Amino acid sequence: MTEEKAKKGLLDRMLDAIERVGNKLPDPITLFLGLAIIVALVSWLCSALGVQALNPATNEMVVTQNLFSVWGIQYLWSNIITNFSGFAPLGMVLVAVIGSSVAEKSGFLVALMHRFLGGAKGWVVSLVIIFLGINLNIAGDAGFIVLPPLAAILYMSIGRSPLLGMYVGFASVAAGFCANVLLGLSDALAYGFTEAAAKMVDPSYSASIAINWYFLIVSCIILTIAGTILVEKVLVHRFPMTPESLAQYDFDVESSNLSAVQKKGLVVAGIAELVYVILILVLSLPIFGPTAILADETGSITNSAAPFTKGIVFTVTLALMIPGIAYGIAIGKYKNDKDIWADISQGFAEMGNYVFMCFFISIFTNFFSVSNLGTILAINGANGLKAIGFEGVPLMIGLIFVASFVNLFIGSASAKWAILAPVFVPMMMFMGYDPAITQAVYRIGDSITNPLSPLFTYTPVLLGFARKYDKNVGLGTVIANMLPFSVTFAIVWIIQVIVWVSLNLPLGPGGGIYLPVA
């Protein structure tokens, strides 16, 4: 034990300490219940002190709502079931479990990973996972639900810990949430608030959702490289694995040589998936005319109002379920419908603790929202940065840190930007900066602390998945393994901002660092 400790560097000892301290916190269920009570107490105190803030987006005063008032108690009593049933991540996770359970338990995913990545070097697998994770924001929040379990299986297929794979998958989706190669829903949502805020200064301002595109493409590449180096040089040795230890997960790493039956199953699954993809294309793309029923009235499938976008989790679920069923039937695992439903039922049973946890999370998040504490905190944080009087690169970095701090308390990116954009965008425009750079640095701050916050909506989802492999995983374990990603991505992004501002590089089509001089 002494020799093992001696081999550990400073970073390992720090992460171990964070994990130990974090795991001494109460169970997440108790933690969220306690936080809900604390929010109620703080709302009572702030209400008594008259704490309020002027919302720059609406020019209305936001006051603290006392949750210990008659109104607050009545609200809790009347809405507790509605808040639970309306907790968005719960429904998305349970729908995703349908497809992922079939794909995993039929053996399809394991066979697929062996087929395409069997024998691949560890760094290649890490690079693939991180690149996919960073780019999955194009599918909205689906990446938080789909990638971690897949990454766990990918890592097991090369003899690595499924927990490490899960952490790598989650961190890449969460901390790299704004970077992407393709434009997606998050770009459209962010730009909508940016344009509205810019018109407060210049009513003629108009650009497009692509104003950060060049910057984000480069971000995707360098974050993938940095993340891969981090995993291979720092994190892998924290999760030692042997074939014997993998056996506890009912996974045989030596089974990478696929049998003829498994190869046939993959062919059948591939055909089924191809048919499904063609069907989705016919139902989505305007070039197919009246059959494009999943597009909106303008023909777009990326618009937030498009049925395709609204149902992206269901689309992904079917993309996993259909080949999983086809594979299971082809190899003889599924002999009738009961076998399929049994695997799905087992998948739901494994998520029981998460469902129970969501009841208390829904209470906490709703308390924080209706009390207006999050909104007041965001407004005051923005005003505080404005009062400091930073300029240039220090101002950009300050905005990143304000956004990342507020992100610890308000999970919704659009909700935060709706509050912060009317403060930061006009302020930066008056200083000569293009709204594009303001949006870019905000989105960096909005991403890097996603995996660190125990209040982040999808952290309990990760806990639920991780406890399938280790029931002792706690918040401390999660935060200790997320911290290196947050710090690394923050450093890389800040350096990229400094380079971009110093060289006055374009951020995207129609987006620059400085406003054009009239």
C-alpha positions as CSV (number, residue, x, y, z in Angstrom):
1,M,0.0,0.0,0.0
2,T,2.8,2.4,0.9
3,E,4.6,1.7,-2.5
4,E,1.3,2.2,-4.3
5,K,0.8,5.6,-2.6
6,A,4.4,6.6,-3.4
7,K,3.8,6.0,-7.1
8,K,0.8,8.4,-7.1
9,G,1.5,11.9,-8.2
10,L,0.1,15.1,-6.9
11,L,-2.9,15.1,-9.3
12,D,-3.8,11.5,-8.4
13,R,-3.7,12.3,-4.7
14,M,-5.8,15.5,-5.2
15,L,-8.4,13.5,-7.2
16,D,-8.5,10.8,-4.6
17,A,-9.0,13.4,-1.9
18,I,-11.9,15.0,-3.8
19,E,-13.4,11.6,-4.3
20,R,-13.2,10.7,-0.6
21,V,-14.6,14.0,0.5
22,G,-17.3,13.9,-2.1
23,N,-18.4,10.4,-1.3
24,K,-18.8,11.4,2.4
25,L,-21.7,13.6,1.2
26,P,-25.1,12.1,1.9
27,D,-26.7,9.8,-0.7
28,P,-27.8,11.9,-3.7
29,I,-31.5,11.4,-2.8
30,T,-30.9,12.8,0.7
31,L,-28.7,15.5,-0.8
32,F,-31.3,16.8,-3.1
33,L,-34.0,16.7,-0.4
34,G,-31.7,18.7,1.9
35,L,-30.9,21.2,-0.9
36,A,-34.7,21.7,-1.5
37,I,-35.1,22.5,2.2
38,I,-32.1,24.9,2.1
39,V,-33.5,26.7,-1.0
40,A,-36.8,27.1,0.8
41,L,-35.0,28.6,3.8
42,V,-32.9,30.9,1.7
43,S,-36.0,32.0,-0.2
44,W,-37.7,32.9,3.2
45,L,-34.6,34.9,4.3
46,C,-34.1,36.7,0.9
47,S,-37.8,37.5,0.8
48,A,-37.6,39.0,4.3
49,L,-34.6,41.1,3.3
50,G,-36.3,42.2,0.1
51,V,-33.6,40.7,-2.3
52,Q,-34.5,41.4,-5.9
53,A,-33.0,42.3,-9.3
54,L,-34.0,44.1,-12.5
55,N,-34.2,41.7,-15.4
56,P,-32.6,43.4,-18.4
57,A,-34.5,41.2,-20.8
58,T,-38.0,42.3,-19.6
59,N,-37.1,45.5,-17.7
60,E,-39.2,44.0,-14.8
61,M,-38.1,43.6,-11.2
62,V,-37.5,40.0,-10.2
63,V,-38.4,39.4,-6.5
64,T,-37.7,36.5,-4.3
65,Q,-40.7,34.2,-3.8
66,N,-41.0,32.9,-0.2
67,L,-41.5,29.1,-0.4
68,F,-42.3,29.0,3.3
69,S,-45.3,31.3,2.8
70,V,-48.9,30.1,2.5
71,W,-48.5,30.4,-1.3
72,G,-45.3,28.4,-1.3
73,I,-46.8,25.5,0.7
74,Q,-49.9,25.5,-1.4
75,Y,-47.8,25.4,-4.5
76,L,-45.7,22.4,-3.3
77,W,-48.8,20.5,-2.3
78,S,-50.7,21.2,-5.5
79,N,-47.8,20.7,-8.0
80,I,-45.6,17.9,-6.5
81,I,-47.0,15.2,-8.8
82,T,-47.1,17.5,-11.9
83,N,-43.5,18.5,-11.2
84,F,-42.4,14.9,-11.0
85,S,-44.2,13.7,-14.1
86,G,-43.1,16.8,-16.0
87,F,-39.4,16.4,-15.1
88,A,-38.0,16.3,-18.7
89,P,-34.9,14.1,-18.2
90,L,-36.9,11.3,-16.6
91,G,-39.1,10.7,-19.6
92,M,-36.1,11.0,-22.0
93,V,-34.1,8.5,-20.0
94,L,-36.8,5.9,-19.7
95,V,-37.6,6.1,-23.4
96,A,-33.9,5.8,-24.2
97,V,-33.6,2.7,-21.9
98,I,-36.1,0.9,-24.1
99,G,-33.7,1.0,-27.1
100,S,-30.4,0.7,-25.2
101,S,-31.6,-2.3,-23.2
102,V,-32.4,-4.3,-26.3
103,A,-29.2,-3.2,-28.1
104,E,-27.1,-4.1,-25.1
105,K,-28.7,-7.3,-23.8
106,S,-29.2,-8.8,-27.2
107,G,-25.4,-8.7,-27.6
108,F,-25.7,-6.4,-30.6
109,L,-23.6,-3.6,-29.2
110,V,-20.8,-5.8,-28.0
111,A,-20.6,-7.6,-31.3
112,L,-20.7,-4.3,-33.2
113,M,-17.8,-2.9,-31.1
114,H,-15.8,-6.0,-31.6
115,R,-16.4,-5.9,-35.3
116,F,-15.3,-2.3,-35.9
117,L,-13.0,-1.6,-32.9
118,G,-11.8,-5.0,-31.9
119,G,-8.1,-4.9,-31.5
120,A,-8.0,-1.1,-31.9
121,K,-5.5,0.8,-29.7
122,G,-6.9,2.4,-26.6
123,W,-6.1,5.9,-27.7
124,V,-8.1,5.4,-30.9
125,V,-11.2,4.3,-28.9
126,S,-10.8,7.3,-26.6
127,L,-10.5,9.6,-29.5
128,V,-13.6,8.2,-31.2
129,I,-15.7,8.5,-27.9
130,I,-14.5,12.1,-27.2
131,F,-15.1,13.2,-30.8
132,L,-18.6,11.7,-30.8
133,G,-19.4,13.2,-27.4
134,I,-18.4,16.7,-28.3
135,N,-20.4,16.6,-31.5
136,L,-23.5,15.0,-30.0
137,N,-24.9,18.3,-29.0
138,I,-26.4,18.4,-32.5
139,A,-28.9,15.9,-31.1
140,G,-29.8,18.1,-28.2
141,D,-29.5,16.4,-24.8
142,A,-29.7,12.9,-26.2
143,G,-26.0,12.5,-26.0
144,F,-26.0,12.5,-22.2
145,I,-28.3,9.5,-22.2
146,V,-27.0,7.5,-25.2
147,L,-23.2,7.9,-25.2
148,P,-22.1,6.9,-21.6
149,P,-23.6,3.4,-21.7
150,L,-22.1,2.9,-25.2
151,A,-18.7,4.2,-24.1
152,A,-18.8,1.7,-21.2
153,I,-19.2,-1.2,-23.7
154,L,-16.6,0.2,-26.0
155,Y,-14.0,0.3,-23.2
156,M,-14.9,-3.2,-22.0
157,S,-14.4,-4.4,-25.6
158,I,-10.7,-3.4,-25.4
159,G,-10.2,-4.6,-21.8
160,R,-10.8,-1.3,-20.0
161,S,-13.0,-0.3,-17.2
162,P,-16.6,0.4,-18.2
163,L,-16.7,3.1,-15.6
164,L,-13.8,5.0,-17.2
165,G,-15.6,4.7,-20.6
166,M,-18.8,6.1,-19.0
167,Y,-17.0,9.0,-17.4
168,V,-15.1,9.8,-20.7
169,G,-18.3,9.7,-22.7
170,F,-20.3,11.9,-20.2
171,A,-17.5,14.4,-19.8
172,S,-17.0,14.9,-23.5
173,V,-20.7,15.5,-24.0
174,A,-21.0,17.8,-21.0
175,A,-17.8,19.8,-21.0
176,G,-17.6,20.1,-24.8
177,F,-21.3,20.8,-25.2
178,C,-21.0,24.0,-27.4
179,A,-18.3,22.7,-29.8
180,N,-19.3,20.9,-33.0
181,V,-18.4,20.3,-36.6
182,L,-22.1,20.7,-37.7
183,L,-24.5,23.4,-36.7
184,G,-27.3,22.2,-34.4
185,L,-30.2,23.2,-32.2
186,S,-27.9,24.7,-29.5
187,D,-26.5,27.1,-32.1
188,A,-29.9,28.2,-33.2
189,L,-31.1,28.7,-29.6
190,A,-28.0,30.8,-28.6
191,Y,-28.2,33.0,-31.7
192,G,-31.8,33.8,-31.1
193,F,-31.1,35.5,-27.8
194,T,-27.9,37.1,-29.1
195,E,-29.6,38.8,-32.1
196,A,-32.4,40.1,-29.9
197,A,-29.9,41.6,-27.4
198,A,-27.8,43.1,-30.2
199,K,-30.9,44.8,-31.7
200,M,-31.1,46.8,-28.4
201,V,-28.0,48.6,-29.6
202,D,-28.3,48.3,-33.4
203,P,-31.8,47.6,-34.7
204,S,-30.4,46.6,-38.1
205,Y,-28.1,43.9,-36.7
206,S,-28.6,40.6,-38.5
207,A,-26.3,37.6,-38.9
208,S,-26.9,33.8,-38.7
209,I,-26.6,30.8,-36.4
210,A,-23.2,30.2,-38.0
211,I,-21.5,33.2,-36.4
212,N,-19.3,30.9,-34.2
213,W,-18.9,28.0,-36.7
214,Y,-15.2,28.3,-37.6
215,F,-14.2,28.8,-33.9
216,L,-16.3,25.8,-32.8
217,I,-14.9,23.5,-35.6
218,V,-11.4,24.2,-34.4
219,S,-12.6,23.8,-30.8
220,C,-13.9,20.3,-31.6
221,I,-10.5,19.2,-33.1
222,I,-8.3,20.6,-30.3
223,L,-10.6,19.5,-27.5
224,T,-10.7,16.0,-28.9
225,I,-6.9,15.8,-29.0
226,A,-6.5,17.4,-25.5
227,G,-9.2,15.0,-24.1
228,T,-7.5,12.0,-25.6
229,I,-4.1,12.9,-24.2
230,L,-5.8,13.5,-20.8
231,V,-7.4,10.1,-20.8
232,E,-4.4,8.2,-22.0
233,K,-1.7,9.9,-19.9
234,V,-3.6,10.7,-16.7
235,L,-6.9,8.8,-16.2
236,V,-6.4,5.3,-17.6
237,H,-4.0,4.2,-14.8
238,R,-6.7,5.1,-12.2
239,F,-8.9,2.3,-13.5
240,P,-6.7,-0.8,-13.7
241,M,-8.4,-3.8,-15.4
242,T,-7.6,-7.4,-16.0
243,P,-9.7,-10.1,-17.8
244,E,-10.5,-11.5,-14.4
245,S,-11.8,-8.1,-13.1
246,L,-13.9,-7.7,-16.3
247,A,-15.5,-11.0,-15.6
248,Q,-17.5,-9.4,-12.7
249,Y,-19.4,-7.5,-15.4
250,D,-20.2,-10.7,-17.3
251,F,-17.9,-9.6,-20.1
252,D,-15.3,-11.8,-21.7
253,V,-12.6,-9.7,-23.4
254,E,-11.3,-12.8,-25.1
255,S,-14.5,-13.3,-27.0
256,S,-13.5,-10.7,-29.6
257,N,-13.4,-13.3,-32.3
258,L,-17.0,-13.3,-33.6
259,S,-18.6,-16.5,-34.5
260,A,-20.3,-17.1,-37.9
261,V,-23.7,-16.8,-36.2
262,Q,-22.7,-13.4,-34.7
263,K,-21.4,-12.2,-38.1
264,K,-24.7,-13.2,-39.7
265,G,-26.5,-11.4,-36.9
266,L,-24.6,-8.2,-37.6
267,V,-25.4,-8.4,-41.3
268,V,-29.1,-8.8,-40.5
269,A,-29.0,-6.0,-38.0
270,G,-27.2,-3.8,-40.5
271,I,-29.9,-4.4,-43.1
272,A,-32.6,-3.6,-40.5
273,E,-30.9,-0.4,-39.6
274,L,-30.4,0.6,-43.2
275,V,-34.2,0.2,-43.8
276,Y,-34.9,2.3,-40.7
277,V,-32.5,5.1,-41.8
278,I,-34.0,5.2,-45.3
279,L,-37.5,5.4,-43.7
280,I,-36.4,8.3,-41.4
281,L,-34.9,10.2,-44.4
282,V,-38.1,9.8,-46.4
283,L,-40.1,11.0,-43.5
284,S,-37.8,14.0,-42.8
285,L,-36.2,15.5,-45.9
286,P,-38.2,18.0,-47.9
287,I,-36.8,16.5,-51.2
288,F,-39.3,13.6,-50.7
289,G,-42.2,16.0,-50.8
290,P,-45.4,15.3,-48.9
291,T,-43.9,12.3,-47.1
292,A,-41.6,14.7,-45.1
293,I,-44.0,14.7,-42.1
294,L,-41.2,15.0,-39.5
295,A,-40.0,18.4,-40.9
296,D,-41.7,21.6,-39.9
297,E,-43.7,23.8,-42.2
298,T,-40.6,25.5,-43.5
299,G,-39.0,22.1,-44.4
300,S,-36.4,22.2,-41.6
301,I,-35.7,19.3,-39.3
302,T,-33.3,21.2,-37.1
303,N,-35.8,23.8,-36.0
304,S,-36.8,23.4,-32.3
305,A,-40.5,23.1,-33.5
306,A,-39.8,20.3,-36.0
307,P,-41.3,16.9,-35.0
308,F,-37.9,15.3,-35.8
309,T,-36.1,17.5,-33.4
310,K,-38.8,17.1,-30.7
311,G,-38.6,13.4,-31.0
312,I,-34.8,13.0,-31.4
313,V,-34.6,10.7,-28.3
314,F,-37.3,8.4,-29.7
315,T,-35.5,8.4,-33.1
316,V,-32.3,7.3,-31.4
317,T,-34.1,4.7,-29.3
318,L,-35.6,3.1,-32.4
319,A,-32.1,3.3,-34.0
320,L,-30.8,1.1,-31.2
321,M,-33.9,-1.1,-30.7
322,I,-34.5,-2.2,-34.3
323,P,-31.0,-3.6,-35.0
324,G,-30.9,-5.0,-31.5
325,I,-34.1,-7.0,-32.1
326,A,-32.9,-8.1,-35.6
327,Y,-29.6,-9.3,-34.1
328,G,-31.2,-11.1,-31.2
329,I,-33.6,-13.0,-33.6
330,A,-30.8,-13.8,-36.0
331,I,-28.5,-15.4,-33.3
332,G,-31.4,-17.2,-31.6
333,K,-31.5,-15.2,-28.4
334,Y,-35.0,-13.8,-29.1
335,K,-37.3,-16.7,-29.8
336,N,-40.5,-14.8,-29.1
337,D,-41.8,-11.4,-28.1
338,K,-41.6,-12.3,-24.4
339,D,-37.8,-12.5,-24.6
340,I,-37.6,-9.0,-26.0
341,W,-39.9,-7.5,-23.3
342,A,-38.0,-9.3,-20.6
343,D,-34.7,-7.6,-21.6
344,I,-36.5,-4.2,-21.6
345,S,-38.1,-4.9,-18.2
346,Q,-34.7,-5.7,-16.8
347,G,-33.3,-2.5,-18.2
348,F,-36.1,-0.5,-16.4
349,A,-35.5,-2.4,-13.2
350,E,-31.9,-1.4,-13.2
351,M,-33.0,2.3,-13.4
352,G,-35.3,2.1,-10.3
353,N,-33.0,4.1,-8.1
354,Y,-32.7,6.8,-10.7
355,V,-36.5,7.1,-11.0
356,F,-36.8,7.5,-7.2
357,M,-34.0,10.0,-7.2
358,C,-35.8,12.1,-9.9
359,F,-38.7,12.6,-7.5
360,F,-36.5,14.7,-5.1
361,I,-34.5,16.3,-7.9
362,S,-37.8,17.6,-9.5
363,I,-38.7,19.2,-6.1
364,F,-35.3,20.9,-5.8
365,T,-35.1,22.2,-9.4
366,N,-38.6,23.5,-9.2
367,F,-38.0,25.2,-5.8
368,F,-34.9,26.9,-7.3
369,S,-36.9,28.0,-10.3
370,V,-40.1,29.3,-8.7
371,S,-38.2,31.1,-5.9
372,N,-36.4,33.2,-8.5
373,L,-33.1,32.7,-6.7
374,G,-31.3,31.5,-9.8
375,T,-32.4,34.4,-11.9
376,I,-31.4,36.9,-9.3
377,L,-28.0,35.3,-8.9
378,A,-27.4,35.4,-12.7
379,I,-28.4,39.1,-13.0
380,N,-26.2,40.1,-10.1
381,G,-23.3,38.1,-11.4
382,A,-23.5,39.8,-14.8
383,N,-23.8,43.2,-13.2
384,G,-20.8,42.5,-11.0
385,L,-18.6,41.7,-14.0
386,K,-19.8,44.8,-15.7
387,A,-18.9,46.9,-12.7
388,I,-15.3,45.6,-12.6
389,G,-14.5,47.4,-15.8
390,F,-12.3,44.7,-17.5
391,E,-11.4,45.1,-21.2
392,G,-10.0,42.9,-23.9
393,V,-8.9,39.4,-23.1
394,P,-9.4,39.8,-19.3
395,L,-13.0,40.8,-20.1
396,M,-13.5,37.7,-22.2
397,I,-12.0,35.4,-19.5
398,G,-14.1,37.2,-16.9
399,L,-17.3,36.5,-18.9
400,I,-16.3,32.8,-19.2
401,F,-15.9,32.5,-15.4
402,V,-19.2,34.3,-14.7
403,A,-21.1,32.1,-17.1
404,S,-19.4,29.0,-15.7
405,F,-20.3,30.0,-12.1
406,V,-23.9,30.7,-13.0
407,N,-24.0,27.4,-14.8
408,L,-23.5,25.6,-11.5
409,F,-26.9,26.9,-10.4
410,I,-29.0,27.2,-13.6
411,G,-28.7,24.2,-15.9
412,S,-30.7,25.5,-18.9
413,A,-28.3,27.2,-21.4
414,S,-31.2,29.1,-23.0
415,A,-32.5,30.3,-19.7
416,K,-29.1,31.6,-18.7
417,W,-28.5,33.3,-22.0
418,A,-31.9,34.9,-22.0
419,I,-30.9,36.6,-18.7
420,L,-27.2,37.3,-19.5
421,A,-27.4,38.3,-23.2
422,P,-29.3,41.6,-22.6
423,V,-26.5,42.6,-20.2
424,F,-23.3,41.3,-21.9
425,V,-24.1,41.7,-25.6
426,P,-25.0,45.5,-25.5
427,M,-22.1,46.1,-23.0
428,M,-19.6,44.4,-25.3
429,M,-21.0,46.2,-28.4
430,F,-20.6,49.6,-26.8
431,M,-16.9,48.6,-26.2
432,G,-16.6,47.7,-29.9
433,Y,-16.9,43.9,-29.8
434,D,-19.0,41.9,-32.2
435,P,-21.9,39.9,-30.6
436,A,-20.3,36.8,-32.0
437,I,-17.4,36.9,-29.6
438,T,-19.7,37.6,-26.7
439,Q,-21.8,34.5,-27.6
440,A,-18.7,32.4,-28.1
441,V,-17.2,33.1,-24.7
442,Y,-20.5,32.7,-23.0
443,R,-21.0,29.3,-24.5
444,I,-17.6,28.2,-23.3
445,G,-18.4,29.1,-19.8
446,D,-21.8,27.4,-20.1
447,S,-20.0,24.1,-21.1
448,I,-17.0,23.7,-18.9
449,T,-18.8,23.4,-15.5
450,N,-21.6,21.1,-16.8
451,P,-20.0,17.9,-15.5
452,L,-18.9,19.4,-12.2
453,S,-22.3,20.5,-10.8
454,P,-24.1,18.0,-8.7
455,L,-27.2,20.1,-9.6
456,F,-26.7,19.5,-13.3
457,T,-29.8,17.7,-14.6
458,Y,-27.9,14.8,-16.1
459,T,-25.5,14.1,-13.3
460,P,-28.0,11.8,-11.6
461,V,-28.4,10.0,-15.0
462,L,-24.7,9.3,-15.0
463,L,-24.9,8.1,-11.3
464,G,-27.7,5.7,-12.3
465,F,-25.8,4.3,-15.2
466,A,-22.5,4.0,-13.2
467,R,-24.2,2.1,-10.3
468,K,-25.0,-0.7,-12.7
469,Y,-21.3,-1.5,-12.6
470,D,-20.4,-0.3,-9.1
471,K,-23.1,0.4,-6.4
472,N,-20.6,2.4,-4.4
473,V,-20.2,5.2,-6.9
474,G,-21.1,8.5,-5.3
475,L,-21.0,12.2,-6.3
476,G,-17.4,12.4,-5.1
477,T,-16.4,9.7,-7.6
478,V,-18.2,11.5,-10.4
479,I,-16.8,14.9,-9.7
480,A,-13.2,13.7,-9.2
481,N,-13.3,12.1,-12.6
482,M,-15.0,15.1,-14.3
483,L,-12.7,17.7,-12.8
484,P,-9.7,16.9,-15.1
485,F,-11.9,17.3,-18.2
486,S,-13.4,20.6,-17.0
487,V,-10.0,22.1,-16.2
488,T,-8.4,20.8,-19.4
489,F,-11.2,22.1,-21.6
490,A,-11.2,25.4,-19.8
491,I,-7.5,25.9,-20.3
492,V,-7.6,24.9,-24.0
493,W,-10.6,27.1,-24.7
494,I,-9.1,30.1,-22.9
495,I,-5.9,29.8,-25.0
496,Q,-8.0,29.5,-28.1
497,V,-9.9,32.7,-27.2
498,I,-6.6,34.5,-26.6
499,V,-5.2,33.4,-30.0
500,W,-8.4,34.3,-31.8
501,V,-8.7,37.8,-30.2
502,S,-4.9,38.5,-30.6
503,L,-5.0,37.6,-34.3
504,N,-8.5,39.0,-34.9
505,L,-9.6,35.8,-36.6
506,P,-13.1,35.4,-37.9
507,L,-15.4,33.3,-35.6
508,G,-17.7,32.2,-38.4
509,P,-19.6,33.5,-41.4
510,G,-20.7,37.0,-40.4
511,G,-19.1,36.8,-37.0
512,G,-15.9,38.5,-36.0
513,I,-14.1,39.8,-32.9
514,Y,-14.7,43.5,-33.4
515,L,-17.6,45.5,-34.8
516,P,-16.9,47.0,-38.3
517,V,-15.8,50.6,-38.0
518,A,-18.3,52.9,-39.7
